[in-house]
Amino acid sequence: MKTTPLINALMLTIGSASSAFAASGAREDNSGLFVWIFLGFCALIVVAQLMPALLMMLGFAKAMGKNKAAEPQTVTNK
C-alpha cells in the first residue's frame, strides 16, 4: 500500500502535536472542610428530591401493570 506525502505530513503533524495536550502536573485541591460539608448538603438535597419521584414512578408502573379484568355490564332498557 502506497502512502502519499499528504498522509505522511498529516501523520507527522498529529504525532508531534499529541504531547501538547498532556497535563502539566497534578491539580491541587485546596477545598477545606466547609466546602465538603456544603457539597454533602447539596447531595442530601438531591437524594431527598429523587426518593419521592422514584417512589411515584414505581407506583405508576405498579398500577399500569395490574391486569384489569373486564366485567360484563348489564344494559337496562326503560
Secondary structure, DSSP 8 states (H G I E B T S, - for coil): ----HHHHHHHHHHHHHGGGGS--S-------HHHHHHHHHHHHHHHHHHHHHHHHHHHHHHHHHS------------
